[in-house]
Structure formats: C-alpha cells, structure tokens
C-alpha cells in the first residue's frame, strides 16, 4: 500500500494572516525554513531535515508546554512532504472500544 490516505483530499493550506489577525497568527512560520531553534534536528543534516529531504516522515512525539509551536511544526512537516495534517485537541476523549 503506497499511501493509506491517497484517495482523500488534502486539507486547505493556511493562508497568510491578515493585518488584523492576532499577533501569533501573523508571526507563525509559513515554512520549515522560518522555524527558529532546533537546527540540529530540522537542519539539512538533522534527523527531521533528512526525513523531509527523503519525503518520508517517521513517527515522532513533539513535547512541550502550550504555545511552543508543536502543532505549527507538525503542520509544516506534513506540508513539506505532501501529507495530510489533521489536528485534534489534546483534551479530546479517546475511545477505547
């Protein structure tokens, strides 16, 4: 199986923030190159950079306090390799049936 979600449409890409958008939206990176920090992981020689260059992502856990860019980075990674990104709130209940 080449791609589990090949028949599904990709989510619309976030557009540039309007001048009246909240500051966080206006400053949010629009590409991986705009992400500040963790260059040892996201740079060309880093683990994430190599995965993006190969066009394939492995499972990973992005951990940190709220507002540190975990969801933004996950969205940018998905965009960089042409994968669909589906966010879900961390407090949503998970069915265990």
C-alpha positions as CSV (number, residue, x, y, z in Angstrom):
1,X,0.0,0.0,0.0
2,X,1.7,3.2,-1.2
3,X,-0.4,5.7,0.8
4,X,-3.2,4.9,3.2
5,X,-4.9,8.3,2.5
6,X,-4.3,8.5,-1.2
7,X,-8.0,9.0,-2.1
8,X,-8.6,11.7,0.5
9,X,-8.3,15.3,-0.4
10,X,-5.6,17.3,1.4
11,X,-6.7,20.0,3.9
12,X,-6.5,23.5,2.6
13,X,-3.2,25.2,3.3
14,X,-3.3,28.1,5.8
15,X,-3.2,31.4,4.1
16,X,-1.1,34.4,5.0
17,X,-2.6,36.2,8.1
18,X,-4.4,39.4,7.5
19,X,-3.2,42.6,9.1
20,X,-6.0,42.4,11.7
21,X,-5.2,38.8,12.7
22,X,-3.8,38.0,16.2
23,X,-0.1,38.6,16.6
24,X,0.6,34.8,16.9
25,X,-1.1,34.2,13.5
26,X,0.9,37.0,11.9
27,X,4.2,35.7,13.3
28,X,3.7,32.0,12.8
29,X,6.2,30.3,10.4
30,X,4.9,29.5,6.9
31,X,7.7,27.1,6.1
32,X,10.2,24.9,8.0
33,X,13.0,27.3,7.0
34,X,11.2,30.0,9.1
35,X,11.2,27.9,12.3
36,X,13.7,29.3,14.8
37,X,15.6,26.8,17.0
38,X,16.3,23.1,17.0
39,X,18.5,23.4,13.9
40,X,20.4,20.3,15.0
41,X,17.1,18.4,14.2
42,X,15.5,20.5,11.5
43,X,18.6,21.4,9.5
44,X,19.8,19.6,6.4
45,X,21.9,17.2,8.5
46,X,19.4,16.7,11.3
47,X,17.1,13.8,11.7
48,X,14.0,15.7,10.8
49,X,15.7,17.5,7.9
50,X,16.8,14.2,6.4
51,X,13.3,12.8,6.7
52,X,11.9,15.8,4.9
53,X,14.6,15.6,2.2
54,X,13.6,12.0,1.7
55,X,9.9,12.9,1.6
56,X,9.1,10.4,4.3
57,X,8.3,11.0,8.0
58,X,8.6,8.6,10.8
59,X,6.5,8.6,13.9
60,X,7.6,11.3,16.4
61,X,6.4,12.9,19.6
62,X,6.5,16.7,19.8
63,X,6.5,17.5,23.5
64,X,6.4,20.8,25.3
65,X,4.2,23.4,27.0
66,X,1.3,25.0,25.2
67,X,2.2,27.7,22.7
68,X,5.6,26.5,21.8
69,X,4.9,25.6,18.2
70,X,4.3,21.8,18.3
71,X,1.2,22.0,16.1
72,X,2.7,24.5,13.8
73,X,5.8,22.3,13.3
74,X,3.7,19.2,12.7
75,X,1.6,21.1,10.1
76,X,4.8,22.4,8.4
77,X,6.3,18.9,8.3
78,X,3.1,17.4,6.7
79,X,3.1,20.2,4.2
80,X,6.8,19.7,3.4
81,X,6.3,16.0,2.4
82,X,2.8,16.4,0.9
83,X,0.9,14.6,3.7
84,X,-2.5,15.5,5.1
85,X,-2.5,17.0,8.6
86,X,-5.4,16.5,10.9
87,X,-5.2,18.4,14.2
88,X,-7.1,17.3,17.2
89,X,-7.3,18.9,20.7
90,X,-5.2,17.1,23.3
91,X,-8.0,17.2,25.7
92,X,-10.5,15.3,23.5
93,X,-11.5,11.9,24.9
94,X,-10.2,8.9,23.1
95,X,-12.5,6.0,22.6
96,X,-11.0,2.7,23.9
97,X,-13.5,0.3,22.4
